[in-house]
């Protein structure tokens, strides 16, 4: 009997350890602050916290408002960025990335500098080809990856994984942010896109749409649209994806908190 009890305890301990390992391997769920672009940074961060997220992604053209006035993120001073960090800490949130819309090399360098001051892991953007070599060097210098993002076909040179893979060649500090919704708008299977970009993905923009292959498809509640999230997560688990998944809600802009929270809950259950 004593040996049986010891054996059972050993098995229980092994199961607990395995469960802990599995928990650690889960992709963190966050909120893209673009979801709350109608609100001040302070209010947006409060909403992100209340949604249950621990991570957020900023965007460089965001106007934080409040005590920051009419400045955009890209225009904030070092002391103002320190205030941003304080707001993040007050809400138990970590900003790990920012969508960056640099139009010139000087603008991109400023955004990398802001990223360094904020302690970001990566920037997200859709840079022009003439900047790729220099941006790869800046990424190395600042220790911040540049994740290539895609909008739908006709709006982005990166709409198809083939164009993303072409841009990655020779640029070891580039990575990928996969936008599930824009792939669907372009008539692409998001699971197949994830497969093509395996090994390069650092983040996912999670949303849902009411139709497939329709450039004007409407944004809907995550889990209620055409994206097969069970298949998406099966593929991410197969890849042992270690990046971040950000909810990006692009409808009912003035009253979308419940939708964002529901998306965070839904995605957490998929894990």
C-alpha positions, 0 to 999 in steps of 0.5 A: 500500500505504501508503495502504491501511495508513493507511486500515485504521488509521483504520477501526480507530481509528473502530471503537475509538472507537465501541466506547468510546462504546457501552461508556460508554452501557451501564446500570451493573449493581448489587445491591440490598442487600435481597438480602442482608438476612439479613447485616450491612452489612459482609458484604453489601457484600463479597458485592456486590463479589464478585458483580462489581457496582460499585453498590449500593442500600441500604434505610432499614430495614436494620440494618447490625449489627456495630459499628452495633448494632441501629440502622437506616440511618435512625438512623445518625449522621453519623459512622456514615454516614462509617463506611458510606462507608469500608466502601463504599470498601474494597469499591470500591462506590458506593451511589447510591440507597436504598429509603426507607420514610418514613411521615411528612414528618419521617421523609422529611426525615431520609431525604433528609438521610441521602441527602445525607450518603451522596451518593445520586443518588436515593431510591426509595419509595412515598409517600402522596399527601398528601406528594407536593408537599412531597417534590418540594420536598425533592427539589429542596432536597437535589438528590436525585430521588425514584424511585417504586417499585411492588409488585404490584397490591393492595399498592401504589398505583403498581402500574400505570404510569398511577398512576405517571404521574399522580403524576409530573404537577406533580412535576418532581423525581420519577422512576421505579424500575421493578420488573420482577417486580412488574409481572409479578405484576400481570399487566403486560407489563414491556416495555409498562410500560417504554414507558409510563414512557419518559423517567422511569426512573432505575433498574430492579429486576431479578428473575425469576418462575416464572409470569405474572399470579400475585400469589404467583409465586415468585422464581427465578434471573434468566434462568430465569423468565418475563421476556423479558430480551432484549426488556427490553434491546432496549427499554432500548437503544431508550430510550437508558436511562442509569439503573442496573439492580439485581439484587434476589434474593428467594429462598434468603435465607441462601444466595443469593450464587451466584444474585446473581452469576449474575444480575449476569453474566447481565445484563452479557451482555445489555448 
